[in-house]
Amino acid sequence: MPVLSLLIWLPIIAGVAVLLLQRVDGGRPSRWLANATAWLAFFIAAYVLCRFQSASAAMQFSERAMWIPYFGIEYSLGIDGLSVLFIGMNALITLLVIAAQKADSKGSYLAALLITSGLTYGAFSARDAVLFYIFFEAMLIPMYLAIGVFGGPQRKYATTKFFLYTLFGSLFMLLALFYLYGVSQTFSMQAWHHLPLSLYMQLILFGAFFMAFAVKTPMWPLHAWAPDAYVEAPTGAAIMLASTKIGAYGFLRLLLPIVPDAAQVLAPWMIALSLLAVIYFGFVALAQTDLKRLIAYSSVAHMGLVTLGFFLFNAVALKGAVLLMVSNALVVAALFFCADALKTRMGDCRLNDCGGIVNAMPWLATLLVFFAMANIGLPGTSGFVGEFLVILGAVGYQLGVGLLAATVVVVGAAYTLWMVRRLVFGPVTHPSVSALTDLGMRERLLLSVLAAAMLGFGLWPQVLLGMADASITQLLAHMALSKL
């Protein structure tokens, strides 16, 4: 059974059908179809996770067919221990995002979410470089429409910025793909791992890949689109945009294995950029007065810790970075859901206007505090394991790097606890806060699922580490065999 093709094309085809059905019977058939598709994709992803052989680093569930014979472009799919984690994460996030949509949600918005999810599966599964590029770039279209049509008052500015940044970065990657094809006469990413590229050429290719993946991650200084897009996007689109992690995945799938020598030469600069992001964005988050913008900068700060783990070139840090990617996706999704619950009731989620919600919304207050602790990296939550492993790997690399990396804990605790004090436990700052209604049953269920995932992965991280271990070991072995 071509399960990967099912995962990719089922949401895309269903998204088109949802778009066509949005005017039928008040949109009820489109909402039903969207939810049924999200559930079906979730069960298919669960099947993939259950059947995945974690002891092997080889590609599994492979599918291969010639697509454009003249250029040797193939429809080639397969997953390993790295991509399978993000397949499962995308399935869970998509299910929760679709289930959270209200009865008045537009079919076109649901279609954009489903199509984005299908394209995300494609990017995580593609083994042909052209196929990867198409999925990677096509994700921009439905997300652009979701933000531009259904976003906040500054949506035009945010979408224009988002489009220009991501398209500009991706063009550099396209040029790199053409060059690698000229050298190898193939678009197979696996074949590119063993090309005899000079260090000079690797440095140029590194720059091209960096432009594409650093924008999507996002990394400083190519991050400027992210806070505006996260804030102006409707909640579901913001969650999918922040939880995809396709930029960071690109570092693991293309940049590190294809240009290992350049990666080692430029590693000190990448470490410096990552540490700068961790510290700088943490302090920027500390200055925010809007909850969604604080969440956006917190996410970008944590992604700095992820890229730090990539370029330390040790197994501990790389495993921590992968775990942190999954954890950050869950935490950001949960915090955005909380912000949406508050904004739906109050009209905004500015910290100065929403203080003292524990008095009226004890369910939201309790869950928000738990998610805040997971964002800090409290032991027992998924955030702790990833942060601890990256910092431990950084200490093994160099003590000073480890100390600077540990600032994410201190600064993260500062802005997170500041947010909790003002929003949850502070005095009631607006009369309407006292009249707020607490979370409904559906909201409680969705947030409880995320809380259970964070707690489960925090207490049993081997569930994730066991799947990724063989692929991480293979990647580091390949890096060790480079010329340097």
C-alpha positions in Angstrom: 0.0 0.0 0.0 1.5 3.4 -1.0 0.9 4.9 2.5 3.1 7.9 1.9 1.3 8.9 -1.2 -2.0 8.5 0.7 -0.7 10.8 3.4 0.3 13.4 0.8 -2.6 13.4 -1.7 -5.5 12.6 0.6 -5.4 16.0 2.3 -4.7 17.8 -0.9 -7.6 16.2 -2.9 -9.9 16.6 0.1 -8.9 20.2 0.4 -10.0 20.8 -3.2 -13.3 19.0 -2.4 -13.8 21.1 0.7 -13.3 24.2 -1.4 -16.0 23.1 -3.8 -18.4 22.1 -1.1 -18.1 25.2 1.0 -21.4 26.7 -0.3 -23.4 23.5 0.1 -25.8 23.4 3.0 -24.1 26.2 4.9 -20.7 24.6 4.7 -21.6 21.6 6.9 -20.4 19.0 4.3 -17.1 20.8 3.9 -16.5 20.8 7.7 -17.4 17.2 8.0 -15.1 16.2 5.1 -12.2 18.2 6.6 -12.5 16.5 10.0 -12.9 13.1 8.4 -9.8 13.7 6.3 -7.7 14.8 9.3 -8.8 11.7 11.3 -8.0 9.4 8.4 -4.6 11.0 7.8 -3.9 10.6 11.5 -4.7 6.9 11.5 -2.5 6.4 8.4 0.4 8.2 10.2 -0.2 6.1 13.3 0.0 3.0 11.1 3.3 4.3 9.7 4.7 4.9 13.2 3.7 1.5 14.4 5.2 -0.3 11.4 8.4 1.7 11.3 11.5 -0.3 12.0 13.4 2.0 14.4 16.6 -0.1 14.5 17.3 0.6 10.8 18.6 3.8 9.3 17.5 2.8 5.8 14.6 4.5 4.0 11.3 2.7 4.6 7.9 2.7 3.0 9.7 3.6 -0.2 7.8 4.5 -3.4 9.6 5.2 -6.7 8.4 6.0 -10.2 9.9 7.9 -13.1 8.2 11.3 -13.4 10.2 13.3 -16.0 12.5 10.8 -17.8 14.4 13.4 -19.8 15.9 15.0 -16.7 15.8 11.8 -14.5 13.3 13.4 -12.1 11.6 10.7 -10.1 8.5 10.6 -7.9 10.6 9.1 -5.1 9.3 8.9 -1.5 10.7 7.3 1.7 11.1 8.1 5.4 13.8 7.4 8.0 14.0 7.9 11.7 14.1 11.7 11.3 11.3 12.2 8.9 9.0 9.7 10.6 8.9 11.9 13.8 7.7 14.9 11.8 5.2 12.9 9.9 3.6 11.9 13.2 3.8 15.5 14.5 2.2 16.9 11.4 -0.7 14.4 11.7 -1.4 15.3 15.3 -1.2 19.1 14.8 -3.4 18.9 11.7 -6.0 16.9 13.5 -6.1 19.3 16.5 -6.2 22.4 14.3 -9.0 21.1 12.1 -11.0 19.8 15.1 -10.6 23.3 16.8 -12.4 25.1 14.0 -15.7 26.6 14.8 -19.0 26.0 13.0 -18.6 29.3 11.1 -15.2 28.4 9.7 -15.0 29.0 5.9 -14.4 26.1 3.6 -11.6 27.9 1.8 -9.8 28.3 5.1 -10.2 24.6 5.9 -9.0 23.8 2.4 -5.9 25.9 2.9 -5.1 24.0 6.1 -5.6 20.6 4.6 -3.5 21.4 1.5 -0.7 22.8 3.6 -0.7 19.6 5.7 -0.5 17.4 2.5 2.3 19.4 1.1 4.1 19.2 4.5 3.9 15.4 4.3 5.4 15.6 0.9 8.3 17.7 1.9 9.1 15.2 4.8 8.8 12.2 2.5 10.5 13.4 -0.8 13.8 11.8 -1.8 14.1 13.5 -5.1 15.4 17.1 -4.9 13.0 18.5 -7.4 10.0 16.8 -5.7 11.3 18.2 -2.3 11.6 21.7 -3.8 8.1 21.6 -5.2 6.5 20.6 -1.9 8.8 23.0 0.0 7.8 25.9 -2.2 4.2 25.0 -2.8 3.5 25.2 1.0 3.8 28.9 0.6 0.7 29.3 -1.5 -2.1 28.0 0.8 -0.4 29.5 3.8 -0.2 32.9 2.0 -3.9 32.7 1.2 -4.9 31.6 4.7 -3.1 34.6 6.3 -3.8 37.1 3.6 -7.6 36.4 3.5 -8.4 35.4 7.0 -5.7 37.1 9.0 -5.6 40.2 11.3 -5.7 43.9 10.4 -2.1 44.0 9.2 -2.4 40.8 7.2 -1.4 42.4 3.9 1.9 43.6 5.3 2.5 40.3 7.0 1.8 38.2 4.0 3.9 40.3 1.7 6.8 40.1 4.0 6.3 36.3 4.5 6.1 35.7 0.7 9.1 37.8 -0.2 11.4 36.4 2.4 10.5 32.8 1.8 10.5 33.0 -2.0 13.8 34.9 -2.0 15.5 32.3 0.1 14.2 29.4 -1.9 15.6 30.7 -5.2 19.1 30.2 -3.8 18.3 26.6 -3.1 16.9 26.1 -6.6 20.2 27.3 -8.1 22.1 24.9 -5.8 19.9 22.0 -7.0 20.6 22.9 -10.6 24.4 22.9 -10.0 24.3 19.6 -8.1 22.3 18.1 -11.0 25.0 19.4 -13.5 27.7 17.7 -11.4 25.9 14.4 -10.8 23.3 14.1 -13.6 20.7 13.1 -11.0 18.3 14.7 -8.6 18.6 11.9 -6.0 19.4 13.5 -2.7 21.0 10.3 -1.5 23.4 10.2 -4.4 24.5 13.8 -3.6 25.8 12.7 -0.2 28.9 11.3 -1.8 29.8 13.9 -4.4 33.5 14.9 -4.6 32.9 18.6 -4.1 35.7 21.0 -3.4 35.6 23.0 -0.2 35.2 26.2 -2.1 32.1 24.8 -3.9 30.7 23.4 -0.7 30.9 26.8 0.9 28.9 28.4 -1.9 26.3 25.6 -1.7 26.2 26.0 2.0 25.3 29.7 1.5 22.5 28.8 -0.9 21.0 26.1 1.3 21.4 28.4 4.4 19.4 31.2 2.7 16.5 28.8 2.1 16.4 27.0 5.4 17.4 29.8 7.7 14.4 31.8 6.5 12.0 29.0 7.1 13.5 28.0 10.5 13.6 31.1 11.1 17.2 32.2 12.1 18.6 35.6 12.8 18.9 37.8 10.8 16.4 36.3 8.3 13.6 36.0 10.9 11.8 39.4 10.4 8.8 37.9 8.7 8.0 35.4 11.4 6.6 37.5 14.3 4.3 39.5 12.0 3.1 36.4 10.2 2.5 34.5 13.5 0.6 37.4 15.0 -1.6 38.3 12.0 -2.3 34.7 11.0 -5.5 33.1 12.2 -4.8 30.6 15.0 -4.8 27.4 12.9 -2.6 28.9 10.3 -0.2 30.3 12.9 0.1 26.9 14.6 0.8 25.1 11.3 3.3 27.7 10.3 5.2 27.6 13.6 4.9 23.8 14.0 6.0 22.6 10.6 9.7 22.8 11.3 10.5 22.2 7.6 13.3 24.8 7.6 15.2 23.0 10.4 14.4 19.7 8.8 16.1 21.0 5.6 19.4 21.4 7.5 19.3 17.8 8.5 18.1 16.4 5.2 20.1 18.4 2.7 22.7 20.9 4.1 24.6 18.7 6.6 24.9 15.5 4.5 25.6 17.2 1.2 28.2 19.8 2.3 29.7 18.3 5.4 33.1 20.0 5.0 31.6 23.5 4.7 29.3 22.8 7.6 32.3 22.0 9.8 34.3 25.0 8.6 31.4 27.4 9.2 30.2 25.7 12.4 31.7 28.4 14.7 29.7 31.1 12.8 26.5 29.0 13.0 27.0 28.5 16.7 27.5 32.2 17.2 24.3 33.0 15.2 22.3 30.4 17.2 23.5 31.7 20.5 22.7 35.3 19.4 19.2 34.2 18.6 18.7 32.4 21.9 19.8 35.5 23.9 18.5 38.3 21.7 15.0 36.9 21.0 14.7 35.9 24.7 15.1 39.6 25.7 12.8 40.7 22.9 10.1 38.4 24.2 10.6 39.9 27.6 9.6 43.3 26.2 6.4 42.1 24.6 2.9 43.2 25.8 0.9 41.0 23.4 0.6 37.3 24.2 0.7 36.1 20.5 3.8 38.2 19.8 5.5 36.9 23.0 4.8 33.3 21.9 6.2 34.1 18.4 9.5 35.4 19.8 9.7 32.5 22.3 9.4 30.0 19.5 12.2 31.7 17.5 14.4 31.8 20.5 14.0 28.1 21.0 14.7 27.4 17.4 18.1 29.1 18.0 18.8 26.3 20.5 17.8 23.8 17.8 20.2 25.1 15.2 22.9 25.2 17.9 22.4 21.5 18.4 22.8 20.8 14.7 26.3 22.4 14.5 27.9 21.0 17.6 28.3 17.6 15.8 27.8 15.3 18.7 25.1 12.8 19.2 23.8 14.2 22.5 23.2 17.7 21.1 21.7 16.5 17.8 19.3 14.2 19.6 18.3 17.1 21.9 17.8 19.4 18.9 15.4 16.8 17.3 13.5 16.4 20.5 13.3 20.1 21.0 11.8 20.5 17.5 9.0 18.2 18.4 8.5 19.7 21.8 8.5 23.3 20.5 5.8 22.4 18.0 3.6 21.0 20.8 4.2 23.9 23.1 3.7 26.6 20.5 0.5 25.0 19.4 -0.8 24.8 22.9 0.1 28.4 23.7 -1.5 29.7 20.5 -4.7 27.8 21.3 -4.7 29.5 24.7 -4.2 32.9 23.1 -7.0 32.2 20.7 -9.4 31.2 23.6 -8.6 34.5 25.3 -8.8 36.6 22.1 -12.2 35.1 21.1 -13.6 36.1 24.5 -11.8 39.5 25.0 -11.3 40.7 21.5 -7.5 40.9 22.1 -4.8 39.1 24.1 -2.8 42.1 25.4 -1.3 41.3 28.8 -2.2 44.7 30.2 -5.9 44.1 29.4 -6.4 40.4 30.3 -4.8 40.2 33.8 -6.3 38.0 36.5 -8.0 35.4 34.3 -7.6 32.7 37.1 -10.6 34.3 38.8 -12.9 33.7 35.8 -11.2 30.9 33.8 -9.6 28.4 36.1 -9.4 25.7 33.4 -7.5 28.0 31.0 -5.3 29.3 33.8 -4.3 25.8 34.9 -3.5 24.6 31.4 -1.7 27.8 30.5 0.5 27.5 33.6 1.4 23.9 32.6 2.2 25.0 29.0 4.3 27.9 30.4 6.3 25.4 32.5 6.8 23.2 29.5 8.1 26.2 27.6 10.6 26.9 30.3 11.7 23.3 30.2 10.4 22.1 33.6 11.7 18.5 34.4 9.0 16.0 33.5 7.9 17.9 30.4 9.1 17.4 26.8 10.9 20.8 26.8 13.2 19.7 29.5 14.7 16.7 27.8 15.5 18.6 24.5 17.0 21.6 26.2 19.0 19.6 28.7 20.6 17.4 25.9 21.5 20.4 23.7 23.0 22.3 26.7 24.9 19.1 27.8 26.2 18.7 24.2 27.2 22.3 24.2 29.2 21.9 27.4 30.9 18.9 25.9 31.8 21.1 22.9 33.1 24.0 24.9 32.2 25.2 28.4 31.6 28.8 27.3 29.2 27.7 24.6 27.3 25.6 27.2 27.0 28.5 29.6 25.7 30.8 26.9 23.2 28.2 25.7 21.9 27.8 29.3 20.8 31.4 29.2 17.7 30.2 27.3 16.6 28.7 30.6 17.1 31.9 32.6 15.7 34.3 30.0 12.9 31.9 29.1 11.9 31.6 32.7 12.0 35.4 33.0 9.6 36.2 30.2 7.4 33.1 30.8 6.9 33.7 34.5 6.4 37.4 33.8 3.6 36.5 31.4 2.1 34.1 33.9 2.2 36.6 36.7 0.5 39.4 34.7 -2.0 37.3 32.8 -3.0 34.6 35.2 -2.3 35.6 38.8 -2.2 39.4 38.5 -5.1 41.7 39.6 -8.1 41.9 37.3 -7.1 44.7 34.9 -10.3 45.0 33.0 -14.0 44.7 34.1 -14.9 42.3 31.3 -12.4 39.8 32.7 -14.7 38.9 35.5 -17.5 38.1 33.1 -15.4 35.7 30.9 -16.6 32.1 30.4 -14.2 29.3 30.9 -13.0 26.8 28.3 -15.7 24.6 26.7 -15.5 20.9 26.6 -13.9 20.8 23.1 -11.2 23.3 24.1 -10.4 21.4 27.2 -10.1 18.2 25.3 -7.8 19.6 22.6 -5.5 21.3 25.1 -5.5 18.2 27.3 -4.2 16.1 24.4 -1.3 18.5 24.0 -0.6 18.5 27.7 -0.6 14.7 27.7 1.8 14.6 24.8 4.2 17.0 26.5 4.1 15.0 29.7 4.4 11.6 28.0 7.4 12.6 25.9 8.9 14.3 28.9 8.7 11.2 31.1 9.5 8.7 28.3 11.7 10.5 25.7 13.0 7.2 24.5 9.7 6.9 22.5 11.1 9.6 20.2 14.8 9.0 20.7 14.5 5.3 19.8 13.0 6.1 16.4 15.6 8.8 15.5 18.7 7.2 17.0 19.8 5.1 14.0 19.4 7.9 11.5 21.2 10.4 13.8 24.1 7.9 14.2 24.3 7.5 10.4 24.3 11.3 9.8 27.1 11.8 12.3 29.1 8.9 10.9 28.7 10.5 7.4 29.9 13.9 8.8 32.9 12.1 10.4 33.9 10.7 7.1 34.2 14.1 5.4 37.6 15.4 4.2 38.3 17.6 7.2 
